[in-house]
Amino acid sequence: MICVAAFVVALFSLAVAQDTKFMPPATANLNVLRTANTAPNVHSAGAPPFCKGSSCLYYAGDFDSTDSNANGLFNANDSSAGLSGFTWVGVKPTKAATVTGATFNEFFTSGFSGTNPAPFQTQTGITNGAAGKVVCNTSGNATLKVYGESDFGLTQYSFTVKKLAKSCKIPAPTKKVPSTYVNLQPQSSNGYGYTVNVEDAKPANHHGWKNDLDDCYFNGTAFGVTYNTCNSQGSFDELSIALTGK
């Protein structure tokens, strides 16, 4: 089971189990469980706790609930509902890097009950309608911590694997491999989540590599989607993820 600390919510104690009788939307702004937003907003002073110091290779930046395109894209595996979706985020390092940890900032439903380990993969060569080549396939034990601004009746958490079971090498962009796509998928026995987006021109707390704008794919057979661009689901300039390593 996922462990939690201060401001971290024990996953078995997140209140009100998710009703899985209804197919959820692919995007957070259409959340059928939408209620008045009473979720906490937790801001970090300076670098976010999941990506700071010399090990922080890249952080796309914080979600901004005031942006007109504020949203989130389904990224979870809810075993109780047989429901799975993947958000594949493109990254372009300035030089070859070795990733040892990752964070995806996500809105989670109130019934989310997480299990470990969480799979982390990288792919290259994804095109619209077709998967690419899996380059690295690993996993790690994840923790949850309330982070950033919540919205759509959902609470935002940083979903973080500090140490992957195996490190993943990400090359600098080339003509043959212009981008590498990464996914960290929360596993759940009940409930699901959405990776939050980053739409601001200069997102708060951005660090490291330039954002690889509009380079993201969504894959979810339950949603009738096979590696379609994230922008096919709405406006997703960038997704709020972080990579650590060297």
Sequence and secondary structure as in RCSB ss.txt:
>XXXX:A:sequence
MICVAAFVVALFSLAVAQDTKFMPPATANLNVLRTANTAPNVHSAGAPPFCKGSSCLYYAGDFDSTDSNANGLFN
ANDSSAGLSGFTWVGVKPTKAATVTGATFNEFFTSGFSGTNPAPFQTQTGITNGAAGKVVCNTSGNATLKVYGES
DFGLTQYSFTVKKLAKSCKIPAPTKKVPSTYVNLQPQSSNGYGYTVNVEDAKPANHHGWKNDLDDCYFNGTAFGV
TYNTCNSQGSFDELSIALTGK
>XXXX:A:secstr
     TT   GGG SS   TTS   SBGGG TT        B  SSS TTS STTEEEE     TTSTT  EEE 
EEETTTTEEEEEEEEE  SS EEEEEEEEEEEE TT EEES EEEEEEE  BTTB  EEEEEEEE EEEEE B  
BTTBEEEEEEESS SS EEE    SS   EEEEE  EEEE  EEEEEE  SS TT EES   TT EEEEEGGGTE
EEEEGGGSS  SEE EEEEE 
